[in-house]
């Protein structure tokens, strides 16, 4: 179905620019060109600022090397290059790793008065730091999607497009090289159980109820 829905779950606008290469203070001693992610003393680069500072725009609680499994949901990515990325507006200089999320975004289409579902895919540029990870935190999605209108989206982070015959929510999870979180917030510092809880999987709840934009 087509049309536009207005969110009933509130809105929150973020000026976070995913993949920004602007200069930053490196507090942890990690190289500005490093794409390892993880933790360092004090952290460096942009820090999580979604859902009261819990998540990066891609849903991760800590950054990691693009192409690795996501640290929380353990997603195995696949790589796309060249024309295979034509469906995703934007510039991917060296291709991108795709992280398909298990949890789908559930919403109500006000135009058709029907409940609908969208698949979610997060992408990170090759050779860069990644912040993609699947979570089902309602506060995160409210801030990411905003008021549900196409015009209100921060399109440097999130957009929609047809992929494999379906309309998908696309999230740009790329972070600047050199990005780290404080050591205590890294996967090693949090531990597996805390990392899973931080992503909203303890227990896992698949659906997020909201009204979201359509194209």
C-alpha positions, 0 to 999 in steps of 0.5 A: 500500500502507499501513502503516508502515516503520521506517528502516534508515538511522538518525535525527536529530531537528531542532528547526528550525521552518520559517517561524518569525517569532521575533526574530533578530540581523540581522548583514548589514544586510538588512531584517527585512521583506525577502523577497529572501533571498540573501546579506549580510555575516555572514548573518541569521536562521536558517542552514542546519542540515540535513546538517551545516549544508549545507541549509535544511529545504526543501533549498536551500543559500541563501534566495531570494524565494518565487515565483522559480525555485529557485537550484540545480535551477532549479525553476519553481514554481506558485501555489495559494491558498484551497481548492486548498491544502486537501490541505496541513495548516497555515496559508497566509495568502496562498497558497503557491508549490509546488516539485515536485521531480524526484527522488522518494524511494525506500524499502522498505515493510516491511509489504508487503515492496515497494520504493515511491516517493513524490513530493516537493513543497516549499511556500513562503508567498507574499511570504516567503523560500523555502528549497525546492530539489531535492537528492538528498543522503542525509544531508539526507533522513535528518535530514528524515525521521528514523527513518521513523515518523509520530510522529517527524516534525517536522510544522512542516517535513514531513508526508505527504498525498494530492495529485493522487491520490498520497501525497506527501511535503510539505516546508514551505520557508518562512523568515522574511523577512530571512533571508540567508546569508553572502555567500560562501555565496549563489548569487552567491558560490558560482557555478553549478557550486558551487551544483549540486555543493552540491545533489548534482547533480554527478553527478546520482543520482536515488534515495535508498535508505531506509525511510520512513513510510507512511500 
